[in-house]
C-alpha cells in the first residue's frame, strides 16, 4: 500500500525535483502539494509547483497556497540562486490548473481528516 503524503515546499529547483520524485515514486501517493515562500515569493512557488505537476501529467494533485511570510523571521532575500523563474531558467509553460481554493493550512487539515493515520 502506498504511503499518502502532503509535500509542503517552496519550489525552486530542489523542491521542484522533490515534487517529481514524490509524484513518480512507486511507494508514495502524493495527495497534495502546499507551497510557501522561500528563495522566491509564495506566488512564484505556487506557479512552479503547478508547472511541474502539469509537466508530469499530474494536474490531479492539488496545489494550495501557504503563507507569504514566515511567522518568526524575515523572508529570505535571495531570488537569484535558482534563476529568473526559480527553476534554473527552464521557463516551463504557465500552468492552466488553478490553485486549490483552500489555503494550505486548511488543505492540510482537510487531507489529514480524510486520511486518518
Backbone as numpy.savetxt, mean C-alpha at the origin, in Angstrom:
# Nx Ny Nz CAx CAy CAz Cx Cy Cz
-3.50 -24.01 4.12 -4.34 -22.84 4.12 -3.44 -21.59 4.12
-3.76 -20.66 3.25 -2.98 -19.43 3.15 -3.23 -18.54 4.36
-2.18 -17.88 4.81 -2.29 -16.94 5.92 -2.79 -15.60 5.38
-3.88 -15.10 5.94 -4.43 -13.81 5.52 -3.62 -12.69 6.16
-3.24 -11.71 5.32 -2.46 -10.59 5.84 -2.99 -9.26 5.29
-2.71 -8.22 6.07 -2.88 -6.84 5.64 -1.47 -6.28 5.59
-1.11 -5.66 4.50 0.22 -5.06 4.37 0.08 -3.55 4.57
0.63 -3.05 5.66 0.62 -1.63 5.97 1.99 -1.09 5.57
2.01 -0.16 4.61 3.29 0.22 4.03 3.29 1.64 3.48
4.45 2.07 3.02 4.61 3.39 2.38 5.31 3.16 1.05
4.59 2.67 0.04 5.23 2.21 -1.18 6.08 3.22 -1.93
7.37 3.04 -1.69 8.42 3.53 -2.57 8.89 2.26 -3.28
10.15 2.15 -3.55 10.65 0.95 -4.25 10.57 -0.29 -3.37
11.01 -0.18 -2.13 11.08 -1.36 -1.27 9.69 -1.90 -0.93
8.77 -1.03 -0.56 7.44 -1.51 -0.22 6.62 -1.89 -1.45
6.96 -1.33 -2.60 6.34 -1.81 -3.84 6.73 -3.26 -4.06
7.99 -3.58 -3.79 8.44 -4.97 -3.92 7.78 -5.85 -2.86
7.55 -5.32 -1.68 6.86 -6.08 -0.64 5.44 -6.43 -1.09
4.77 -5.51 -1.76 3.44 -5.78 -2.30 3.51 -6.89 -3.34
4.48 -6.81 -4.23 4.65 -7.85 -5.26 4.85 -9.21 -4.59
5.76 -9.26 -3.63 6.08 -10.54 -2.98 4.87 -11.10 -2.23
4.16 -10.24 -1.51 2.99 -10.71 -0.76 1.87 -11.16 -1.69
1.63 -10.41 -2.76 0.55 -10.75 -3.69 0.84 -12.03 -4.46
2.11 -12.33 -4.67 2.48 -13.52 -5.45 2.83 -14.73 -4.59
2.89 -14.54 -3.28 3.26 -15.65 -2.39 2.22 -16.76 -2.40
2.66 -18.00 -2.54 1.71 -19.11 -2.47 1.21 -19.37 -1.04
1.88 -18.75 -0.06 1.52 -18.98 1.34 0.68 -17.86 1.96
0.52 -16.76 1.21 -0.18 -15.60 1.77 -1.41 -15.26 0.95
-2.42 -14.76 1.66 -3.61 -14.20 1.03 -3.64 -12.73 1.42
-3.19 -11.88 0.51 -3.14 -10.44 0.77 -4.55 -9.89 0.65
-5.17 -9.60 1.79 -6.57 -9.19 1.78 -6.75 -7.68 1.73
-5.69 -6.92 2.01 -5.76 -5.46 1.93 -4.37 -4.88 2.00
-4.24 -3.69 1.43 -3.02 -2.89 1.56 -3.46 -1.56 2.14
-2.76 -1.12 3.19 -3.01 0.20 3.75 -1.72 1.00 3.59
-1.87 2.28 3.28 -0.69 3.09 3.00 -0.60 4.27 3.94
0.63 4.68 4.18 0.93 5.82 5.04 2.00 6.67 4.35
2.30 7.83 4.93 3.40 8.61 4.40 4.71 7.99 4.89
5.73 8.17 4.09 7.06 7.67 4.43 8.05 8.60 3.77
8.83 8.08 2.83 9.70 8.96 2.06 8.87 9.87 1.16
7.64 9.47 0.90 6.73 10.24 0.04 5.43 10.46 0.79
4.69 11.50 0.43 3.39 11.76 1.07 2.41 10.61 0.82
1.45 10.48 1.70 0.48 9.38 1.62 -0.28 9.37 0.30
-0.53 10.52 -0.28 -1.25 10.53 -1.57 -0.42 9.85 -2.66
0.90 9.97 -2.60 1.78 9.29 -3.57 1.83 7.80 -3.26
1.93 7.44 -1.99 2.03 6.02 -1.65 0.73 5.27 -1.98
-0.40 5.95 -1.85 -1.69 5.35 -2.24 -1.72 5.05 -3.74
-1.23 5.98 -4.52 -1.17 5.79 -5.97 -0.21 4.66 -6.30
0.96 4.65 -5.67 1.95 3.62 -5.97 1.44 2.22 -5.64
0.75 2.07 -4.53 0.22 0.75 -4.17 -0.77 0.27 -5.23
-1.64 1.15 -5.69 -2.62 0.76 -6.70 -1.96 0.49 -8.04
-0.92 1.25 -8.38 -0.18 0.99 -9.62 0.40 -0.42 -9.62
1.02 -0.80 -8.52 1.65 -2.12 -8.42 0.60 -3.22 -8.51
-0.48 -3.06 -7.76 -1.52 -4.10 -7.78 -2.15 -4.23 -9.17
-2.37 -3.12 -9.85 -2.92 -3.18 -11.21 -1.93 -3.83 -12.17
-0.63 -3.52 -12.01 0.39 -4.15 -12.84 0.36 -5.67 -12.68
0.06 -6.12 -11.46 0.01 -7.56 -11.17 -1.33 -8.20 -11.54
-2.27 -7.38 -11.98 -3.61 -7.91 -12.25 -4.37 -8.23 -10.98
-4.06 -7.52 -9.89 -4.69 -7.78 -8.59 -5.42 -6.55 -8.06
-6.15 -5.90 -8.94 -6.94 -4.74 -8.52 -8.05 -5.13 -7.55
-8.25 -6.43 -7.34 -9.24 -6.91 -6.38 -8.79 -6.71 -4.93
-7.52 -6.43 -4.73 -7.01 -6.19 -3.37 -7.20 -4.71 -3.06
-8.01 -4.39 -2.05 -8.30 -2.99 -1.76 -7.10 -2.27 -1.14
-7.00 -0.99 -1.48 -5.98 -0.11 -0.91 -6.70 1.00 -0.15
-6.34 1.16 1.12 -6.95 2.18 1.96 -5.88 3.19 2.39
-6.26 4.45 2.40 -5.35 5.54 2.74 -5.24 5.68 4.25
-4.01 5.72 4.73 -3.76 5.95 6.14 -3.50 7.40 6.45
-2.94 7.63 7.60 -2.68 8.99 8.07 -1.59 9.66 7.23
-1.73 10.96 7.07 -0.77 11.72 6.28 0.50 12.05 7.06
0.39 12.06 8.39 1.54 12.43 9.21 1.69 11.48 10.38
2.92 11.21 10.79 3.13 10.38 11.98 2.53 11.06 13.22
2.17 10.26 14.19 1.56 10.79 15.40 2.59 11.38 16.37
3.83 10.88 16.34 4.78 11.27 17.38 6.04 11.94 16.86
6.16 12.12 15.57 7.36 12.79 15.05 7.00 13.47 13.73
7.93 14.21 13.18 7.70 14.87 11.90 7.85 13.86 10.77
7.20 14.14 9.65 7.34 13.29 8.47 8.76 13.39 7.93
9.29 12.29 7.38 10.61 12.36 6.75 10.58 13.38 5.61
11.73 13.93 5.29 11.79 14.93 4.23 12.76 14.50 3.13
12.68 13.26 2.71 13.56 12.74 1.67 12.72 12.21 0.51
12.19 13.10 -0.32 11.36 12.62 -1.43 12.16 12.28 -2.69
13.45 12.01 -2.55 14.28 11.80 -3.74 14.93 10.42 -3.80
15.01 9.72 -2.68 15.70 8.44 -2.63 15.16 7.45 -3.65
13.86 7.43 -3.85 13.22 6.45 -4.72 12.84 7.03 -6.08
13.37 8.17 -6.44 13.08 8.78 -7.73 11.85 9.67 -7.70
11.59 10.32 -8.80 10.49 11.29 -8.89 9.13 10.67 -8.61
8.94 9.40 -8.99 7.63 8.76 -8.80 7.59 7.86 -7.56
8.71 7.77 -6.85 8.77 6.90 -5.68 9.00 5.45 -6.03
9.11 5.12 -7.30 9.29 3.74 -7.75 10.43 3.65 -8.77
11.53 4.32 -8.44 12.75 4.28 -9.26 12.50 4.77 -10.69
11.56 5.71 -10.79 11.23 6.32 -12.07 10.81 5.32 -13.14
10.01 4.36 -12.70 9.40 3.41 -13.64 8.18 4.02 -14.31
7.58 5.01 -13.66 6.43 5.73 -14.19 5.37 4.77 -14.74
4.91 3.88 -13.86 3.82 2.98 -14.22 2.58 3.82 -14.54
1.66 3.28 -15.33 0.45 4.04 -15.66 -0.34 4.41 -14.40
-1.01 5.56 -14.46 -1.84 5.97 -13.34 -2.91 4.91 -13.08
-3.19 4.64 -11.80 -4.18 3.61 -11.50 -5.60 4.07 -11.84
-6.44 3.11 -12.16 -7.85 3.40 -12.40 -8.72 2.90 -11.23
-8.16 2.02 -10.43 -8.87 1.47 -9.28 -8.98 2.54 -8.19
-10.18 2.79 -7.68 -10.32 3.79 -6.62 -9.79 3.27 -5.29
-9.49 4.19 -4.41 -9.14 3.82 -3.04 -10.35 3.21 -2.36
-10.10 2.36 -1.38 -11.18 1.83 -0.54 -11.81 3.03 0.16
-13.12 3.05 0.31 -13.77 4.22 0.90 -13.46 4.45 2.38
-13.08 3.41 3.10 -12.76 3.59 4.53 -11.32 4.03 4.71
-11.04 4.83 5.73 -9.65 5.12 6.07 -8.96 3.83 6.49
-7.65 3.81 6.40 -6.88 2.59 6.67 -7.18 1.98 8.03
-7.24 2.79 9.07 -7.48 2.23 10.40 -8.82 1.51 10.46
-9.84 2.06 9.83 -11.16 1.41 9.82 -11.14 0.17 8.95
-10.40 0.21 7.86 -10.28 -0.97 6.99 -9.59 -2.10 7.73
-8.56 -1.78 8.51 -7.87 -2.80 9.30 -8.84 -3.42 10.31
-9.58 -2.60 11.02 -10.54 -3.09 12.03 -11.59 -3.96 11.35
-12.15 -3.50 10.25 -13.16 -4.26 9.52 -12.62 -5.61 9.07
-11.41 -5.64 8.58 -10.81 -6.88 8.08 -10.51 -7.85 9.21
-10.00 -7.34 10.32 -9.71 -8.21 11.48 -11.00 -8.82 12.01
-12.06 -8.04 12.05 -13.34 -8.58 12.51 -13.89 -9.62 11.54
-13.66 -9.41 10.26 -14.15 -10.36 9.25 -13.40 -11.69 9.32
-12.12 -11.64 9.66 -11.28 -12.84 9.70 -10.67 -12.99 11.10
-11.46 -13.34 12.11 -10.91 -13.48 13.45 -9.80 -14.55 13.51
-8.84 -14.27 14.33 -7.75 -15.24 14.51 -6.61 -14.98 13.58
